[in-house]
Amino acid sequence: MLKKFRADLHIHTCLSPCADLEMTPSAIIRTALKKGLDIIAITDHNSAENVMAARKAAENTNITVLAGMEISSLEEAHILALFDNIEGIMKLQELIYKNLAPGRNDEKYFGEQVVVNEKDEVLSFNKRLLIGATTLSAQKIVNTIQSLGGLAVASHIDRDAFSIISQLGFIPGDLKFDALEISPNTSPEKAALVFAEYKSLAWITSSDSHYLKDLGQRTTIFIMNQPTLEEMKMALGNVDGRKVEW
């Protein structure tokens, strides 16, 4: 029986230096519940250290929390990695940490990078330069995500900075993204006109929320059997009646 699942697959927590400190895992889950979301993804910059806290905060709710990350490639293009198992995202995080730009986070300039638990208790401050680019190419990142069983999504392709199109000018044919993301800044109608050459690829839209008020402002509807990554892959590929709408 196919059902509709409302998803916001691009959410930053207080671990991202550019996110508001109120973006704790428990606050995100409470807000997602109020906004009627079924699936969310925690996608901090170059780290997944707050994913488990969000999953624990979502226990005993109907919200599915995907393990995610927003990775900055060598070209400074942002790419979303989405998993439904913690093992995949942890293996990816290990690779990302080995390939981060050198240096430590300047909290006064970029903001704090707070690791918390499901009760909003501070566990540590990540001192890595999470806001910077990695030394990994976009091709390497996409291939690695998919080899680990995850979905690779080109972040906010309509933005003038930090998107695959802004950085390269186009999407190379050998970059096999599972989906392209449109930000809240662009309407579906405008996106269909501006990015018509990429209409053969699956599209989603997400909030890219850094503040609680923005969470769920743009969502994708997945029509599928259950809220799993495998079902989402089928929906992105329009397999057996599964599909996406936004």
C-alpha positions as a printed Julia matrix, in Angstrom:
246×3 Matrix{Float64}:
  0.0    0.0     0.0
  1.65   3.22   -1.16
  1.52   6.17    1.23
  2.67   9.78    1.24
  5.65  10.72    3.39
  6.55  14.37    3.86
 10.31  14.82    4.01
 12.79  17.6     4.74
 16.18  16.15    3.83
 18.49  19.09    4.52
 18.62  20.21    8.16
 21.61  21.59   10.09
 22.1   21.27   13.83
 24.16  23.32   16.26
 27.15  21.3    15.08
 27.24  23.37   11.88
 29.04  26.65   12.67
 26.58  28.64   10.55
 23.51  27.21   12.33
 21.68  28.74   15.27
 22.58  27.25   18.64
 18.88  26.52   19.19
 19.12  23.87   16.45
 19.58  21.05   18.92
 18.46  17.54   17.98
 15.57  17.51   20.45
 14.35  20.94   19.32
 14.51  19.8    15.71
 12.41  16.72   16.48
  9.83  18.78   18.38
  9.59  21.25   15.5
  9.37  18.48   12.91
  6.48  16.95   14.83
  4.64  20.28   14.98
  5.11  20.73   11.23
  3.84  17.28   10.36
  7.05  15.87    8.91
  7.49  12.13    8.48
 11.15  11.98    7.42
 14.03  14.32    8.17
 17.75  14.17    7.5
 20.41  15.65    9.75
 22.99  17.1     7.36
 25.68  19.08    9.14
 28.7   20.42    7.34
 31.36  17.72    6.93
 30.32  15.89   10.1
 27.66  13.52   11.42
 28.36  13.72   15.14
 24.84  14.88   16.08
 23.0   12.24   14.05
 22.71   9.67   16.84
 21.36  12.3    19.26
 18.63  13.17   16.76
 17.77   9.52   16.32
 17.51   9.02   20.06
 15.4   12.18   20.39
 13.04  10.76   17.76
 12.5    7.47   19.58
  8.83   6.85   20.4
  7.77   9.23   17.61
  6.72   8.53   14.04
  9.6   10.53   12.58
 12.28   8.71   10.6
 15.7   10.34   10.97
 18.14   9.72    8.12
 21.86   9.86    8.85
 23.25  12.58    6.65
 26.0   15.05    5.99
 26.56  18.03    3.69
 30.04  17.62    2.23
 32.04  20.39    0.59
 34.06  19.07   -2.33
 37.45  20.2    -3.57
 35.55  22.37   -6.05
 33.58  23.88   -3.12
 30.37  22.27   -4.32
 28.04  21.02   -1.59
 26.8   17.44   -1.79
 24.27  15.76    0.51
 24.95  12.22    1.69
 21.91  10.34    3.01
 21.92   6.97    4.78
 19.44   5.0     6.85
 22.19   3.16    8.71
 24.69   4.72   11.07
 27.54   2.51    9.85
 27.58   4.07    6.4
 27.66   7.65    7.61
 30.37   6.88   10.17
 32.6    5.33    7.51
 32.03   8.39    5.36
 32.78  10.72    8.26
 36.1    8.97    8.82
 37.07   9.65    5.21
 35.88  13.27    5.38
 37.83  13.97    8.56
 40.99  12.64    6.92
 40.49  15.01    4.0
 39.34  18.22    5.69
 41.21  21.46    5.11
 43.91  21.94    7.76
 43.34  24.31   10.64
 41.0   24.75   13.59
 37.61  26.35   13.74
 37.6   30.02   14.68
 34.52  30.13   16.9
 34.43  33.93   17.02
 34.44  34.16   13.22
 32.54  31.07   12.05
 30.54  30.08   15.13
 30.61  27.23   17.63
 30.38  23.59   16.54
 28.47  21.94   19.38
 28.12  18.19   19.85
 25.15  17.41   22.1
 23.1   14.45   23.25
 19.37  13.84   22.89
 18.74  15.86   26.08
 20.55  18.94   24.68
 23.45  18.41   27.06
 26.76  19.62   25.6
 29.21  16.76   25.09
 32.01  18.59   23.3
 32.96  21.27   20.8
 34.24  20.03   17.45
 37.43  21.97   16.72
 37.85  20.85   13.1
 37.38  23.37   10.28
 34.0   21.96    9.29
 33.01  25.01    7.26
 35.89  24.5     4.83
 36.22  22.4     1.7
 37.63  18.89    1.67
 40.39  17.72   -0.64
 37.98  15.22   -2.25
 36.6   15.83   -5.73
 32.85  15.85   -6.33
 33.28  12.64   -8.32
 35.08  10.92   -5.45
 32.44  12.02   -2.95
 29.5   10.82   -5.07
 31.17   7.5    -5.8
 32.03   6.95   -2.14
 28.53   7.75   -0.88
 26.98   5.33   -3.32
 29.55   2.6    -2.69
 28.61   2.76    1.01
 24.91   2.36    0.15
 23.84   6.0     0.49
 22.1    8.55   -1.72
 24.15  11.38   -3.23
 22.22  14.6    -3.82
 23.55  17.79   -5.39
 22.75  20.51   -2.85
 20.76  23.64   -3.79
 21.7   23.65   -7.49
 19.92  26.99   -7.91
 22.25  28.9    -5.58
 24.92  31.27   -6.87
 27.58  29.75   -4.6
 28.5   26.31   -3.26
 26.41  24.38   -5.77
 27.7   22.02   -8.43
 26.42  24.36  -11.16
 27.8   27.56   -9.62
 31.2   25.95   -9.17
 31.5   24.0   -12.45
 29.01  25.8   -14.65
 27.14  22.57  -15.42
 26.6   19.04  -14.13
 29.08  16.68  -15.8
 27.48  13.61  -17.33
 29.7   11.25  -15.35
 28.51  12.68  -12.02
 25.69  10.26  -11.31
 23.72  12.05   -8.62
 20.7   10.24   -7.23
 18.84  13.56   -7.13
 19.21  17.3    -7.52
 18.0   19.63   -4.77
 16.2   22.93   -5.35
 16.35  25.44   -2.5
 13.38  27.39   -1.04
 14.54  30.39   -3.09
 13.26  28.95   -6.37
  9.7   27.99   -7.24
  8.96  24.67   -8.96
  7.84  26.58  -12.05
 11.05  28.6   -12.29
 13.22  25.56  -11.63
 11.52  23.69  -14.46
 12.45  26.51  -16.84
 15.97  27.29  -15.65
 17.12  23.69  -15.24
 15.15  22.07  -18.04
 18.27  20.34  -19.39
 18.41  18.27  -16.19
 14.77  17.19  -16.18
 15.76  13.56  -16.73
 17.23  13.5   -13.21
 15.19  13.21  -10.03
 14.57  16.47   -8.16
 13.8   17.16   -4.53
 13.39  20.33   -2.5
 14.42  20.89    1.11
 14.57  23.67    3.69
 18.37  23.78    4.24
 17.28  25.06    7.63
 19.79  26.68    9.96
 17.01  28.1    12.19
 14.01  26.36   13.72
 11.59  28.74   12.01
 12.8   27.57    8.59
 12.54  23.84    9.24
  9.97  22.28    6.93
  9.43  25.44    4.88
 10.09  23.35    1.76
  9.48  19.61    1.65
  9.35  16.72   -0.79
  6.53  14.21   -0.82
  7.7   10.63   -1.28
  5.0    8.22   -2.4
  6.18   4.78   -1.34
  5.52   1.82    0.95
  7.64   2.71    3.96
 10.19   5.35    5.03
 13.37   3.52    4.06
 16.28   4.55    1.88
 15.6    1.68   -0.52
 12.01   2.85   -0.98
 13.25   6.41   -1.49
 15.63   5.21   -4.2
 12.69   3.56   -5.93
 10.61   6.73   -5.62
 13.42   8.82   -7.13
 13.53   6.35  -10.01
  9.73   6.18  -10.46
  9.75   2.43   -9.85
  6.54   0.41   -9.32
  4.33   3.45   -8.72
  6.68   5.09   -6.28
  7.46   8.73   -7.05
  8.27  12.15   -5.63
  6.21  15.33   -5.66
  6.94  18.88   -4.53
